[in-house]
Amino acid sequence: MPVVAPVDLLVLSTYATWQSGSDIRGGNYLWALDLPRNSLFYFARLDLVAVRSGEFLSAGAPLGAVGRSGKNATVPRSPTHLHMMVLKVEGTTLRPVDFWWMLGLGDRQ
């Protein structure tokens, strides 16, 4: 299942070489920046990372594919899923953001 950029994003870093048995909890992941909203995005548990650091992506562009990567993701109790987090940068503080509106599931903040 593809994972796409919910908004325009600048890719800051990626990790795409996770292997079973690794202690990396998030598996294959990427961090990206939403410049207009000064927010960081984290996507983890990816099977495939389709972007590179420094790429600017338009909303809807493919980021990768949902997978089962990460320390606990390969055990039978853990179905395929995506971890997504959005953090608002406020000076030196990071504040969690309710991102459901970006997925069409809530009111815009």
N, C-alpha and C positions, 0 to 999 in steps of 0.2 A: 504494500500500500504506500503510495507516495506521500511525502511530507512536503508541503509547500510553504513559502514565505507568506505569513498573514498580512504583512505590510512591507514597504520597501525596507531593505536591510543591507548593511555593510557587514560582511563576514569578517570577524576578528580573529578567530582561531578555530581549528578543527582537530579532531583525533579520529582516525579512520583505520587503525591497524589493530583493534582489539581482537584478542584470541581467547577461546575458552580456557579457563583456568587462571586468567589474569585477575589481579586484585582490583583493577579499575572498576569502580562501582557503576559509573554511568555508561560503560561500554563505549561505543563509537558516539561521538557527540560534536556539537558545534556551538560556539558563542557568536552572537551577532549584535549589532547596534542599530537601533531605530533612531536616526539622527534628529528628526523633527520633534520626537517625544522624549529624547534623551533617555532612552530605555535600553537595557540589555536583555537579550533573548538567549535562552539555553534550550537546546533540543538534545535529548539523550536517548539511549537504547536503540539507536539507529542500526539497521542492517547495512546500510550503504550511506556514505556521505558523498554527495554529488557536487560539492562546491569547495573552493579553496580560500584561504585567508586573503583578504584584500578585494574580493569580488563584491561588486554592488549589484544587488538583486531587486527586481521589481516585485511587488506583491503578486503572488500566484506562481512565481518561479520555483522550480523544484529545488529542494534542499537535500533530499535523500529519500530513504525508504524506512518505514517502521520495521523494527527488528526485535531480536531477543538478545542483544549484546549487553554486557555488564555482569558484574560478579554474581548477582542473584537471579539474573534473568533467564538463565538456561535450565534452572531446576524446574521440574514438572509443575509446581504450584504457581508458576509465573507465566501467564499467557503473553503473547506478543502485545506490546504496548509502547506508547511514547511518553517520555517525560518532557514537559514543556514548562518553563518558568520565565516570567517577565519581571524585571526589577527596574524601577525608576531611579535614575541617578540624581540625587539631590545633594550637591556639594560632595562631601565625603561619605554620605549615607546612601545605602541602597534600600529602597522600600518596595515590598512585593506589590504587584499590580494585578487586579482582577482583569484577565485578558479575554474573558468569555465573549465580549462584544466583537472582538476580532474574528471570532469563529461564527458569528451570527447568532450567538446564544444569550445575549444580554444587552443592557444599555451601554452606550458609548461613554467612556470616562473622559 
